[in-house]
Amino acid sequence: MLLGKKRKLGRKIEDINVGEKLQLTEKIEDKDLLLYLGLTNDSNPLYIQHDFASQTAFEKPVVPSIMLTGIIASAISKYLPGAGSYISEQRLKFIKPIYHYSTIEFLLEVTAVNVKNNEVTVRVEATDENGEKAIEGIVIANPPQIINQLTSQAMDNF
């Protein structure tokens, strides 16, 4: 987010429909892994040491599952429902490891809209470059909901 730039909020619950889909393609690069590892101070050898990883069932370094979760959370925040959303629940299963330099296809689909509770349920699936399912699960997000219009106007210049 850029300071001084007003960002458009994501869609309200009333504007979201079951069946809406979002497809993203992400290529995992060294810079992404280094940023994650630097930010979290996570030095798990399974993520960064080829010698260690070669001695495991994985055979080579894997992408941290929480980093993949971050890609999903970012898609929720940017697109479905969008800026101002809050993730209240997530259940993700990492079916197979994702390796460095992989290209992952993410598919997000709205499966339920609960207007009363301001909740959207989004089914998540991700496949690797071989078309094999690597991640599946759901994310429940609360779309942006402005309670007090006066406060939101006062915060426009923040």
C-alpha positions as CSV (number, residue, x, y, z in Angstrom):
1,M,0.0,0.0,0.0
2,L,1.3,3.4,-0.9
3,L,1.0,6.2,1.7
4,G,-1.1,9.1,0.5
5,K,-3.0,7.1,-2.0
6,K,-6.6,6.3,-1.3
7,R,-7.4,2.6,-2.1
8,K,-10.7,1.5,-3.3
9,L,-12.4,-0.9,-0.9
10,G,-13.5,-4.4,-2.0
11,R,-17.0,-5.3,-2.7
12,K,-19.7,-5.4,0.0
13,I,-21.4,-8.7,0.9
14,E,-24.5,-7.7,-1.1
15,D,-22.4,-7.5,-4.3
16,I,-20.9,-11.0,-4.0
17,N,-22.5,-14.1,-5.6
18,V,-22.0,-17.9,-5.2
19,G,-20.1,-19.2,-8.1
20,E,-17.8,-16.3,-8.6
21,K,-14.3,-17.5,-9.4
22,L,-10.8,-16.1,-9.4
23,Q,-7.8,-17.9,-11.0
24,L,-4.2,-16.8,-10.3
25,T,-0.9,-18.1,-11.5
26,E,2.1,-17.7,-9.2
27,K,5.7,-18.7,-9.9
28,I,7.8,-19.2,-6.8
29,E,11.1,-17.3,-7.2
30,D,14.2,-17.1,-5.0
31,K,13.3,-13.5,-4.1
32,D,9.9,-14.6,-2.7
33,L,11.5,-17.3,-0.6
34,L,14.3,-15.0,0.7
35,L,11.8,-12.3,1.6
36,Y,9.6,-14.8,3.6
37,L,12.6,-16.3,5.3
38,G,14.0,-12.9,6.2
39,L,10.7,-11.6,7.4
40,T,10.0,-14.6,9.7
41,N,13.6,-15.5,10.6
42,D,12.6,-19.1,9.8
43,S,15.8,-21.1,9.1
44,N,14.2,-24.5,8.7
45,P,16.8,-26.4,6.6
46,L,13.9,-28.1,4.7
47,Y,13.2,-24.7,3.1
48,I,16.8,-23.6,2.2
49,Q,19.4,-26.4,2.4
50,H,19.7,-28.6,-0.6
51,D,22.0,-31.0,1.2
52,F,19.6,-31.5,4.1
53,A,16.5,-31.7,1.9
54,S,18.1,-34.3,-0.4
55,Q,18.3,-36.7,2.6
56,T,14.5,-36.4,3.3
57,A,11.5,-37.8,1.7
58,F,11.0,-34.5,-0.1
59,E,14.4,-34.8,-1.9
60,K,14.8,-31.1,-2.4
61,P,13.8,-27.8,-0.6
62,V,10.2,-27.1,-0.3
63,V,8.2,-23.8,-0.2
64,P,6.9,-23.1,3.4
65,S,3.2,-23.9,3.6
66,I,2.6,-20.6,5.4
67,M,4.1,-18.7,2.5
68,L,1.5,-20.4,0.2
69,T,-1.2,-19.5,2.7
70,G,0.0,-15.9,2.3
71,I,-0.5,-16.0,-1.4
72,I,-4.1,-17.2,-0.8
73,A,-4.7,-14.5,1.9
74,S,-3.3,-11.9,-0.5
75,A,-5.8,-13.0,-3.2
76,I,-8.7,-12.6,-0.7
77,S,-7.4,-9.1,0.3
78,K,-6.8,-7.9,-3.3
79,Y,-9.7,-9.5,-5.3
80,L,-12.2,-11.7,-3.6
81,P,-13.8,-9.9,-1.8
82,G,-11.0,-7.3,-1.9
83,A,-9.4,-4.5,0.1
84,G,-10.8,-4.1,3.6
85,S,-11.7,-7.8,4.0
86,Y,-10.8,-9.8,7.1
87,I,-10.1,-13.6,7.1
88,S,-11.9,-15.1,10.1
89,E,-11.2,-18.7,9.4
90,Q,-9.1,-20.9,7.1
91,R,-8.8,-24.7,6.7
92,L,-6.2,-25.7,4.2
93,K,-4.7,-29.1,3.4
94,F,-1.3,-29.3,1.8
95,I,-1.7,-32.5,-0.2
96,K,1.8,-32.4,-1.7
97,P,4.8,-30.3,-1.4
98,I,5.5,-27.3,-3.6
99,Y,9.2,-27.0,-4.6
100,H,11.3,-23.9,-5.4
101,Y,10.7,-22.5,-8.9
102,S,7.3,-24.1,-9.2
103,T,4.4,-22.5,-11.0
104,I,1.2,-22.8,-9.1
105,E,-2.4,-22.3,-10.4
106,F,-4.7,-21.1,-7.7
107,L,-8.5,-21.3,-8.1
108,L,-10.7,-19.5,-5.6
109,E,-14.5,-19.9,-5.8
110,V,-17.3,-18.4,-3.7
111,T,-19.4,-21.3,-2.4
112,A,-21.5,-19.5,0.2
113,V,-22.6,-16.0,1.0
114,N,-24.0,-15.3,4.5
115,V,-25.3,-11.7,4.4
116,K,-26.5,-11.8,8.0
117,N,-23.0,-12.6,9.4
118,N,-21.2,-10.7,6.6
119,E,-19.3,-13.9,5.7
120,V,-18.2,-15.3,2.4
121,T,-16.9,-18.9,2.1
122,V,-14.3,-19.3,-0.6
123,R,-13.2,-22.8,-1.7
124,V,-9.5,-22.9,-2.6
125,E,-7.6,-25.3,-4.8
126,A,-4.1,-25.1,-6.1
127,T,-2.4,-27.3,-8.7
128,D,1.3,-27.6,-9.6
129,E,2.7,-27.4,-13.1
130,N,1.9,-31.1,-13.6
131,G,-1.8,-30.4,-13.0
132,E,-1.7,-32.3,-9.7
133,K,-3.7,-30.9,-6.8
134,A,-1.3,-29.5,-4.1
135,I,-3.6,-27.5,-1.8
136,E,-7.3,-27.6,-1.1
137,G,-9.5,-26.0,1.6
138,I,-11.7,-23.1,2.5
139,V,-11.3,-19.6,3.6
140,I,-14.1,-17.6,5.4
141,A,-13.7,-13.9,4.9
142,N,-15.7,-10.9,6.1
143,P,-16.0,-8.3,3.2
144,P,-15.5,-4.7,4.0
145,Q,-18.3,-3.3,6.1
146,I,-18.3,0.4,7.0
147,I,-20.3,0.8,10.2
148,N,-20.0,4.6,10.6
149,Q,-19.9,6.6,7.4
150,L,-18.6,9.7,9.2
151,T,-15.6,7.9,10.5
152,S,-14.7,6.5,7.1
153,Q,-14.9,10.0,5.6
154,A,-12.7,11.4,8.3
155,M,-10.2,8.6,7.7
156,D,-10.0,9.2,3.9
157,N,-6.9,11.4,4.3
158,F,-5.1,9.2,6.9
